[in-house]
Amino acid sequence: MVLPLVDEDKPKCYLCHERFESIEKLREHQNSQHRDFFETHKKQEKREPAPGDVTVF
């Protein structure tokens, strides 16, 4: 897939692939249109490592 060079500097919503003029407009869009997606994934922030996971220091 070849992407056009037009508007590559503008932020894009990774859920619906819509482009916006600024990051603030992108945040407003995600908070209004995709609120349920972000709320369900915020609940999963307290995940722990699975048994057998290796931590690299």
TATAKA-V175726 format. One record per residue. N is the residue number from 0. OMEGA is omega in whole degrees, 0 to 359 (* if undefined). Layout:
n;omega
N;OMEGA
N;OMEGA
//
This chain:
n;omega
0;181
1;179
2;177
3;179
4;181
5;174
6;178
7;180
8;181
9;178
10;183
11;177
12;182
13;177
14;182
15;176
16;176
17;181
18;182
19;182
20;182
21;180
22;178
23;178
24;176
25;179
26;178
27;179
28;182
29;179
30;181
31;185
32;186
33;183
34;183
35;178
36;182
37;179
38;180
39;181
40;174
41;181
42;183
43;182
44;185
45;179
46;178
47;178
48;178
49;178
50;180
51;177
52;182
53;178
54;180
55;181
56;*
//
